[in-house]
Amino acid sequence: MRVFRLTVRLAALTLASSLLAGCASSGSTQEEEDEFAGVAERELYEEARSSLERRNFTAAITRLEALDTRYPFGNHAEQAQLELIYAYHESGDWEAARAAASRFIRLHPSHPQADYALYMRGLASWQAGRFSLERLKLIDISKRDLGASRDAYTDFSELVRLYPNSQYAPDAQQRIIYLRNLMSRHELHVADYYLRRGAYLAAVERGRWVIENYPESEASRDALAVMVEGYLGLEMRDRAREVLEVLIENDPRHQQLRGRTFEPRHVRAQSLSG
């Protein structure tokens, strides 16, 4: 009986401690929430702007988020949402920048600066897909996962399509060209993997996909070469010959063409006429 009473008392003390801790935690959260209580919208916005100018993005984000929460329909609401996208981006929080941009586009699809939000969403994905050693050419980024880069390509393409006269369209177009080449090279890495495994049909489909989706990319000629080799592996000689003729017509000096000799995996195009 004595043991039971002691257990009950310990349980009661534990519960009381938990409640006290909960109260303390709740008080701390409330204190954070009340940090900007009573601060006028204009004052809060000016503080955020001042923080942005000083490149103190942590302080700017805190105030812009508070502004968005406390004055969602205020005079500075839309501008605060736009500047929050920028602040997230400059602080390196690409996911938050994309989310904020998506929210702005959803809430204000006809806003005069909707193109800016779309551009920033693409730019955040662009940054998320970059690697620190890319500029030094120490890594081949096309061999990495390109999920973020695909998102950027989609956003920039949509920007150029929806807002062709936007001030951000020229930069978006240049990034599209880079991303197009990047993603087409990635597809060819996969196609080469299939060729090495003898999965010739899958390799042909990858090559065709590059040509159909990225016809202007630098890798389109290599995609034709992949298709030739894939068709040869499938013993579809007529199709291989047709694609080879297209390759010769478009790039007679392609690295895998030696005169009339085609040499991926040491297979010669001369045999096609045999």
N, C-alpha and C positions, 0 to 999 in steps of 0.2 A: 504493500500500500504506500509505503514511504517512497519507494522508487517511482511509483506512478505519479504521486504528487510532484516529485522533483521534475519528472518529464514534462508534466503539464506546465509547471512554472517556467522551464526552459523554453518550451514552445511559445508561451505567452511573451517572454522576453524577446524571442526571435521575431515574433510578429510585430511587437511594438517597435523594434529596431528597424524592421522593414518599412513600417508606416512612416517613421521619422525620416528615414532616408528618402522615401518617396516624396514626402513633403518638402524636404530640402531640395530634391531634384526639381520638383515642380516649381518651387520658388525661384530657382536659378533660371529655369526656362521662361518663367513669367517676367523675370528681370530683363532677360534678353529681349523679350517681346515688347517690353515697355521702354526700351532704350530710346525710341523715337516718338513716344507718346507725347502728344501735344505739339509736335513740330509741324509747322504749316507746310503745305505741299510745295510752295515756291521755295521755301528755305531748304527743304530736304533735297529738292532738285538742284539748287545752286550748290549745295554741299557735294552732291554727287558729281556735278560738272567740275567743281574745283579739284576733286580727287582724280578725275579723269585727266585733267590738264597736268597734274603732278605725276601722272602715271602710277598712282596708288590704286591699283585695280581692286585690291581686296576691299578697301574702304568704299570705293565707288560701287562695287557689286552689292555690298551690304545696304547702302542707301538706296540704290535703284530697286533692289528687291523689296525694301520696305515701302518705297514709293508705289511700286506696283501692287503691293498688298493693301496698303491703306487708302490709296487714291486711284482705284482701277478705272474710274471714269473722269479723272481730273483733267485739268488743262495740259498737264505735262505727261499724261499716261502713255500716249503712243510714242512720243519721243524718248521717254524713259525705257520703253521696251526695246526700241532700236538701239539705244546706247548700251543696254544690258547685253545685247548680242555682241557688240563690239568689245565690251569689257570682258566677257567670258572668253572671247577669242584671244584677246591680248594677254590674258592670264594663262592661256594654254589649256583651258578646259573645253576641248573640242566638242565633247558630247553635250555639254550644257549650251554651248553656242548653237549647235544644230537644233536642239530642242527649243531654244528661245526663238530662233529664226522660223522654225516650223509653226510655232504657236502664233507668231506675228502674222505670217502668211495666211494662216487659217482664220484669224480674227479680222484681218484687214486686207483681203485679197485685192481690193481696188485702191489701196493706199498709193500715193505718188512715189513712195520709197519701197514698195514691195519688191522692186527689182534689186534693191540693195540687200534686203533680207535674204532673197534667194541667192544672190552672189555670195553673201557671207556664209550661208549654209554650205554652199559648194566649197568655199575656201576652208571652212572648218574640216570638211572631209578630206580635202586636199592635204592639209597639214597633218591630219591623223594618219594618212597613208605614206607620209615621207619617213625616211630613215636618215639618221645623222651622217652616215658614211656615203650617202647617195651621191652627193656633189663631188666627192673625191673619186668616184667610180670604183670604189673598193668592193662594192656589192652590186649584184644585178637585181634591182628591185623587182623586175618582171618575174623573178622566180619566187617572190614572196606572195603572201595572201593579199589580194587586191580588193577586198570588200569595200574599204573606205574610198579607194580610188574610183571604183565603179559608181559609188554614190556621188562623188564629185563630178564625174563625167555626166551622170544623169542630170544633176542640178545645173551645171554650166550649159548643157545642151538645151535644157528647158528655158534657161535665161535667154539664150540667143534666139530661141524660137518665139518666146512670148514677148520679149523686149529687144527687138533687133536694133533699136536706136538708143538703147541704154548706154550710159557712159561706161558701164562695166562690161558691155558686150565684147569689145575688142580684146580685153584681157582674158575674158572667159573663152573666146575663140582660140587664143594661143594655147591655153591650158587644155582645151579639147584636143588639139592636135597632138600635144605631148601625151595625154592620157590614151588617146586612140592608139598611138604607136606602142605605148607601154602594155596595154591590154592585149593587143594583137600578138606581141612577142610572148606574153604569158601563155596565150592559147597555143602558140607553136612549141613552147617548152612541153606542154602537155601532149601535143601531137607527137613530138619526138619520143616521149616516154612510151606512147602507144606503139610507135614503130619498133622500138627496141624490144617490146614485149610481143611483137607479132600481131598486135590488135590493129590490123590494117584498116578495117572499116571505120573504127573509131577515129583513127588518124585522118582518114579522108574527110570525115564529117567535121573535124576540128578545122582542117584547112579550108573547107567550103564555108564554114561559119565565119572565119576571118575575112574571106573575100566578100561575102554577102553583107557583113556588118561593118567592116572597116576597109572598104575598097580603096580608100585613098591613103592607107597606112603604108609605112615603109616595108612592113612585113608581108604585104599582099603577094609579092613575087615568091617569097619563101614559102608562103602557103600553097602556091601552085606546085612548087617543087615537092612539098609534102604529099600533095594529092597524087602526083605522078608516082612517087615511090609506093604510096598506099595502093594505088590501082595495080601496080606491078606485083605487089605482094598478094593481091587478090586474084592475080592472073587475068585481069581485065585489060588486055593489051590495047584494045581499040580506044577505051576511055583514057588510058595512060597516054596514048599517042595524041589524042585531042587536047588534053591539058598541056602536054609538052609543047605543042605548037603554039598555044596561047602564051606560055612562058617565054618561048623564043621570040615571039612577036613583040612582047612587051619589055623584055629584058634580055637581049641577045648576049649580053656580057655577064649574065648572072654567074655567081661564083660556082654554082653546081653544073654549069654548062661549060664543057671544054670542046670547042668546035661543035660537033654533033654528039658529044659524049656526055651522058648524064651519070653522075657518080655517087648518089647517096647509097650507102651500104654496098658500094662497088657494083651497082647494077648499071649496065650501059644501055643508053637509049638506042644505040645502033641495033640492039637485039629486037627492038620493036618492029623493025622492018623485015625481020626474018620470018 
